[in-house]
Amino acid sequence: EKQGSLSHELAIVAMGRFGGAELGFGSDADLMFVYRPLGEDVNKAQAEAEILVSEIRRLSADQALEFELDLDLRPEGKNGPIVRSIDSYAAYYKRWAGTWESQALLRARLISGAPAIAKAFVELIDKYRYPEQIEQSAIVEIRRIKARVEVERLPQGADPKRHLKLGRGSISDVEWLVQLLQLKHAREYPQIQTPHTLPALEQMEACGLISNSDARVLKEAWVISSSIRSSAMLYLNKRTDVLPLDRAQLEGIARLTGYPRGGASSLEQDYLAATRRGRAVFEKLFFD
């Protein structure tokens, strides 16, 4: 059924790495859904929107790729409705928006829907993701959450130096640093108002928020971590965030990443060196 015949307008918001257009093999697509009633029957509009979202999720299921739409970044997470009206989002964020939600909204990107509701939603969330000033308590909270993520989400027994997503100097370190700088400076420097990690990093360098050398180190760490992570998932045919120790597996991953035959050791050394440098820059700037 065409959206124009419904009692609401719907927009789809990409979040997380999907919002950043940085999905790798094995990644889920984080989404939020927002609608605006076109009449006075709000309950009917809500019911129709929920049916439409459920159908989108059903049609997007792909067992072969193990791909799924993840709606957990929506307000109230798994306990919240799968779709909200824009007024509901406004009421929720005004009363309950936490620091982590402002950070998550930095990755929000409208990918489909009526232009009017998309514009209204962006205007709404910009107040939270690009604040005029971020309180010191919020900065402390972000640092505390990052430290907790490193302890609680890293699999038991995993070597932090070899974890491609949450490890020291890898994907998470770079993205958390970029997002903290956006929360602190994006209102003053609109150039860094983007959900994409590398373009944000480049603009931060251009604005003088980080040095050329630090930006280069962070880019190298993020790129090699992301590339190896996708190659590992392809070669091992399963979701994995760990750089393996097995030499045969490393060799296969190296070939997929673009290294010549016999490049396993080079890949390993390049990754460990890049992330070691990345971690040093992260610790210097994230806790500044």
C-alpha positions as CSV (number, residue, x, y, z in Angstrom):
1,E,0.0,0.0,0.0
2,K,1.3,3.4,-0.9
3,Q,2.3,5.7,2.0
4,G,0.1,8.4,0.5
5,S,-3.1,6.3,1.2
6,L,-2.2,5.9,4.9
7,S,-3.1,8.1,7.8
8,H,0.6,8.9,8.5
9,E,3.9,9.8,7.0
10,L,6.8,7.6,7.9
11,A,10.6,8.3,7.8
12,I,13.4,5.8,8.4
13,V,16.5,6.9,10.3
14,A,19.7,4.9,10.0
15,M,21.8,4.7,13.2
16,G,25.2,3.4,14.3
17,R,27.5,2.2,11.6
18,F,24.6,2.1,9.2
19,G,24.0,5.8,9.8
20,G,27.7,6.4,9.2
21,A,27.5,4.4,5.9
22,E,30.2,2.2,7.4
23,L,28.6,-1.2,7.5
24,G,30.9,-4.2,7.1
25,F,30.2,-7.8,6.4
26,G,28.2,-9.3,9.2
27,S,27.0,-6.0,10.6
28,D,23.4,-5.4,11.6
29,A,21.6,-2.3,10.4
30,D,20.6,-0.1,13.3
31,L,17.4,1.8,12.6
32,M,14.7,4.1,14.1
33,F,11.3,4.8,12.7
34,V,9.4,8.1,13.0
35,Y,6.0,9.0,11.8
36,R,3.6,12.0,11.7
37,P,-0.2,11.5,11.8
38,L,-2.0,13.1,8.8
39,G,-5.3,13.3,10.7
40,E,-6.7,13.4,14.1
41,D,-6.8,9.7,14.7
42,V,-3.4,9.2,16.4
43,N,-4.1,5.7,17.5
44,K,-4.9,4.6,13.9
45,A,-1.7,6.2,12.7
46,Q,0.3,4.5,15.4
47,A,-1.2,1.1,14.6
48,E,-0.6,1.5,10.8
49,A,3.0,2.6,11.4
50,E,3.7,-0.4,13.6
51,I,2.3,-2.8,10.9
52,L,4.4,-1.1,8.2
53,V,7.6,-1.3,10.3
54,S,6.9,-5.0,11.1
55,E,6.5,-5.7,7.4
56,I,9.7,-3.8,6.6
57,R,11.5,-6.0,9.1
58,R,10.0,-9.2,7.6
59,L,11.0,-8.3,4.1
60,S,14.5,-7.4,5.2
61,A,15.2,-10.8,6.8
62,D,18.0,-12.7,5.1
63,Q,19.1,-15.9,6.7
64,A,21.9,-16.4,4.2
65,L,23.6,-13.2,5.1
66,E,22.6,-13.2,8.8
67,F,21.5,-9.7,8.3
68,E,18.9,-8.1,10.6
69,L,17.4,-4.7,11.4
70,D,18.3,-3.8,14.9
71,L,16.0,-1.3,16.6
72,D,17.6,-1.3,20.0
73,L,19.0,2.3,19.7
74,R,15.4,3.6,19.8
75,P,14.2,5.4,23.0
76,E,13.7,2.9,25.8
77,G,15.5,0.2,23.7
78,K,13.8,-3.2,23.6
79,N,11.1,-1.9,26.0
80,G,10.0,1.0,23.8
81,P,7.6,1.0,20.8
82,I,9.2,0.1,17.5
83,V,7.9,3.3,16.0
84,R,7.1,6.7,17.5
85,S,5.5,9.9,16.3
86,I,7.7,12.9,16.1
87,D,5.8,14.4,19.0
88,S,6.6,11.3,21.1
89,Y,10.3,11.6,20.2
90,A,10.2,15.3,21.2
91,A,8.5,14.5,24.5
92,Y,10.9,11.7,25.3
93,Y,14.1,13.5,24.5
94,K,13.0,16.6,26.4
95,R,12.4,14.6,29.5
96,W,14.7,11.6,29.4
97,A,17.5,12.1,26.9
98,G,20.8,11.0,28.4
99,T,24.3,11.6,27.3
100,W,24.6,8.3,25.6
101,E,21.5,9.1,23.5
102,S,23.0,12.4,22.4
103,Q,26.1,10.5,21.4
104,A,24.1,7.8,19.5
105,L,22.2,10.6,17.6
106,L,25.5,11.8,16.2
107,R,25.2,8.8,13.8
108,A,21.5,9.4,12.8
109,R,21.0,9.8,9.1
110,L,17.6,10.0,7.3
111,I,17.5,7.4,4.5
112,S,13.9,7.4,3.5
113,G,10.6,9.1,4.0
114,A,8.6,12.3,3.5
115,P,10.9,15.4,3.3
116,A,8.8,17.4,5.7
117,I,9.0,14.9,8.6
118,A,12.7,14.2,7.8
119,K,13.4,17.9,8.2
120,A,11.4,18.2,11.4
121,F,13.2,15.2,12.9
122,V,16.6,16.5,12.1
123,E,15.8,19.9,13.6
124,L,14.6,18.1,16.7
125,I,17.7,15.9,17.3
126,D,20.2,18.6,16.3
127,K,19.5,20.3,19.7
128,Y,20.7,17.2,21.5
129,R,23.5,15.9,19.3
130,Y,25.0,19.4,18.7
131,P,24.5,21.1,22.0
132,E,25.5,24.7,22.5
133,Q,27.7,23.6,25.4
134,I,28.3,20.1,26.9
135,E,28.5,19.9,30.6
136,Q,31.7,18.6,32.2
137,S,29.6,16.0,34.0
138,A,28.5,14.7,30.6
139,I,32.1,14.4,29.4
140,V,32.9,12.5,32.6
141,E,30.0,10.2,32.0
142,I,31.1,9.5,28.4
143,R,34.6,8.6,29.7
144,R,33.1,6.4,32.4
145,I,30.9,4.6,29.9
146,K,33.8,4.0,27.5
147,A,35.9,2.5,30.3
148,R,33.0,0.2,31.3
149,V,32.4,-0.9,27.7
150,E,36.1,-1.9,27.5
151,V,35.7,-4.1,30.6
152,E,32.2,-5.5,30.2
153,R,31.8,-5.9,26.5
154,L,35.2,-7.3,25.7
155,P,34.7,-11.1,25.6
156,Q,36.3,-12.9,28.6
157,G,39.8,-14.0,27.8
158,A,40.0,-11.9,24.6
159,D,43.3,-10.0,24.0
160,P,42.5,-6.3,23.9
161,K,45.3,-5.8,21.5
162,R,43.7,-8.2,19.0
163,H,40.0,-7.2,19.3
164,L,39.2,-5.4,16.0
165,K,36.2,-3.5,17.3
166,L,36.7,-2.9,21.0
167,G,40.4,-3.4,21.3
168,R,43.0,-0.7,22.2
169,G,43.4,1.7,19.3
170,S,40.8,0.0,17.1
171,I,37.4,1.0,15.7
172,S,35.7,1.9,19.0
173,D,38.5,4.1,20.2
174,V,38.5,6.2,17.1
175,E,34.8,6.5,16.9
176,W,34.3,7.4,20.6
177,L,37.0,10.1,20.3
178,V,35.4,11.6,17.1
179,Q,32.0,11.6,18.8
180,L,33.3,13.2,21.9
181,L,34.8,16.0,19.9
182,Q,31.6,16.4,17.9
183,L,29.6,16.8,21.2
184,K,32.1,19.4,22.4
185,H,32.6,21.4,19.2
186,A,30.0,20.7,16.5
187,R,27.8,23.7,17.3
188,E,30.8,26.0,16.8
189,Y,32.1,24.1,13.8
190,P,29.2,23.0,11.6
191,Q,31.7,21.4,9.2
192,I,32.1,18.4,11.6
193,Q,28.3,17.8,11.8
194,T,28.3,14.5,9.9
195,P,27.5,10.9,10.9
196,H,30.5,9.7,8.9
197,T,33.7,9.0,10.9
198,L,36.5,9.7,8.4
199,P,34.9,12.9,6.9
200,A,34.4,14.1,10.5
201,L,38.0,13.4,11.3
202,E,39.2,15.2,8.2
203,Q,37.1,18.3,9.0
204,M,38.4,18.3,12.6
205,E,41.9,18.4,11.2
206,A,40.9,21.2,8.9
207,C,39.4,23.2,11.8
208,G,42.5,22.7,13.9
209,L,40.7,20.6,16.5
210,I,43.3,17.9,16.1
211,S,46.8,17.9,14.5
212,N,47.6,16.5,11.1
213,S,49.7,13.7,12.6
214,D,47.1,12.7,15.1
215,A,44.4,12.6,12.4
216,R,46.6,10.5,10.2
217,V,47.2,8.0,13.0
218,L,43.5,7.7,13.9
219,K,42.6,7.3,10.2
220,E,45.1,4.5,9.7
221,A,44.0,2.7,12.9
222,W,40.3,2.9,11.9
223,V,40.8,1.9,8.3
224,I,43.0,-1.1,9.0
225,S,40.8,-2.3,11.9
226,S,37.6,-2.0,9.7
227,S,39.2,-3.7,6.7
228,I,40.6,-6.6,8.6
229,R,37.3,-7.1,10.4
230,S,35.4,-7.4,7.2
231,S,38.0,-9.7,5.7
232,A,38.0,-11.9,8.8
233,M,34.2,-12.3,8.7
234,L,34.4,-13.2,5.0
235,Y,37.2,-15.6,5.3
236,L,36.0,-17.4,8.4
237,N,32.4,-17.2,7.3
238,K,31.2,-16.1,10.7
239,R,30.8,-13.0,12.8
240,T,34.1,-12.3,14.5
241,D,35.9,-9.3,16.0
242,V,39.1,-11.0,16.9
243,L,42.4,-11.1,14.9
244,P,43.1,-14.8,15.0
245,L,46.4,-16.4,16.0
246,D,46.2,-19.2,13.6
247,R,48.7,-18.6,10.8
248,A,46.6,-20.2,8.0
249,Q,43.6,-18.0,9.0
250,L,45.8,-14.9,9.1
251,E,47.1,-15.7,5.7
252,G,43.7,-16.0,4.2
253,I,42.6,-12.8,5.9
254,A,45.7,-11.0,4.7
255,R,45.0,-12.0,1.1
256,L,41.4,-10.7,1.3
257,T,42.7,-7.5,2.8
258,G,45.1,-6.9,-0.2
259,Y,48.4,-8.3,1.1
260,P,50.5,-10.5,-1.2
261,R,51.0,-14.2,-0.7
262,G,52.8,-14.8,2.6
263,G,51.6,-11.5,4.1
264,A,50.2,-12.9,7.3
265,S,53.0,-11.5,9.5
266,S,53.0,-8.2,7.7
267,L,49.2,-7.8,8.3
268,E,49.6,-8.7,12.0
269,Q,52.5,-6.3,12.5
270,D,50.8,-3.5,10.6
271,Y,47.6,-3.9,12.6
272,L,49.4,-4.0,16.0
273,A,51.5,-1.0,15.2
274,A,48.7,1.1,13.8
275,T,46.4,0.4,16.8
276,R,49.2,1.0,19.3
277,R,49.7,4.4,17.8
278,G,45.9,4.9,17.7
279,R,45.6,4.1,21.3
280,A,48.3,6.6,22.3
281,V,46.4,9.4,20.4
282,F,43.1,8.3,21.9
283,E,44.3,8.4,25.5
284,K,45.9,11.8,24.9
285,L,42.8,13.4,23.4
286,F,39.9,11.5,24.9
287,F,41.0,12.4,28.5
288,D,42.3,15.9,27.7
